[in-house]
Amino acid sequence: MENKHNKNPIHSLDGLNPTELNDLKLEIERRMAEYRQTGETSETTNVADLNTLHQLIGEIDRLTSELQQRDEELEQEHKKNNFLSLNSILPNVHVKPNNKLANKITNGLLDIGEFQLIVSGKKAEKEIRTTVKLAYENNNINLSSNIKFTPYDRVVQDAVATLYHAGNEVFTPAMIYRAMNGLTEKETPTAQAIGAVTKSIEKSRRIMVEIDFTDEAIAYDKKVSRFVYNGHLLDSKQIIIETGGKEIAAYKLLDVPILYEYAQISGQILSVPIEILNTKAELNSTDEVIVIRDYLLRNIEGMKSKTFRRSRNILFESIYKELEVTPESHSNYKKKTQKIRSQAESVLRQWIKYAYIKGFSRYNKGKTIVGITIELEQAEQTIIANSKE
């Protein structure tokens, strides 16, 4: 008959996790205490003397230490992959995709199905069309909802493109907000501002975009027979970064921002000195002011264009429309529109100080003030190259 007290149980420890090893150690220590008191081992004990029990405990301790070290290494590897130290590059210029899609994407195009944009000029010999589809997704399920891609969302996208153009591939909502407003790293956005930017980022991460611009690519001498973009509007993953000794959520780009990359095909990207977005000397940058400033900037850059020169007039009504301000949406419509006009003029006054424009004046239709006429020092719009700074 086999003597169970002479069996070596060490080989049976393989495959146990730290909790199971600890439980076994406690059981062995209990039996050792029992042995000291009675001088006898229990019927179920697999070892016959204290030396073997001590050997078994030593082996348990060794295995437990190895497992803990392995877990620590796995945790460090996980942190290495998902925890980055942020070294942000402050942009010198603010960039904006300025093609048909970028300019019309806020016009209720989300979840309407496939649509076409005529991207050729009015005088072009051949009409060039680009086919686009924008769909909001949640856990890979298309949603028919009232979710909109707003003018504010477009400004956030422009800020991401600005940061990418400067050489950043990891960014925080605070960095985006600063790029939207021409601020420095010393200026801290409010929690409300960070929340608005984060909400916009998460929306763009869930918008699927398909752009078939084969005809457009061929027109720009790209040697292709078919050219289609298919991906998220903002292809990124959320990560944890360390900045100022604190851990915060951030985003790492997995690909070039799609609106920015698409606009590079035709070179339709605007560039302005980023400091002109800093208008805090005249007024605070609320979400509404951010949209007003962006609308004025896009129009003034159009006025400076040598190719597609726009009227020097900006209708107040067009600004109200950009903000979706109507008599039905606001009970005190008159007071609201007065505030918008005042905010627009405050932005323009700051731009005179920056010498971005020479001046402005109101213009009337009959006795009613309907808009602003912009006076430019020079009609010169900046189009940047396709490369980063």
Secondary structure, 3 states (H helix, E strand, C coil): CCCHHHCCCHHHHCCCCHHHHHHHHHHHHHHHHHHHHHCCCCCCCCCCCHHHHHHHHHHHHHHHHHHHHHHHHHHHHHHHHHEEECCCCCCCEEEEECCHHHHHCCCCCCCCCCEEEECCCCCCCCCCEEEEEEEEEECCEECCCCCCCCHHHHHHHHHHHHHHHHCCCEECHHHHHHHHHCCCCCCCCCHHHHHHHHHHHHHHHCEEEEEECHHHHHHCCCCCCCCEEEEECCCEEEEEEEECCEEEEEEEECCCCHHHHHHHHHCCEEEEEHHHHCCCCCCCCCHHHHHHHHHHHHHHHHHHCCCCCCCCEEEHHHHHHHCCCCCCCCCCHHHHHHHHHHHHHHHHHHHHHCCCCCEEEEEEECCEEEEEEEECCCCCCCECCCCCC
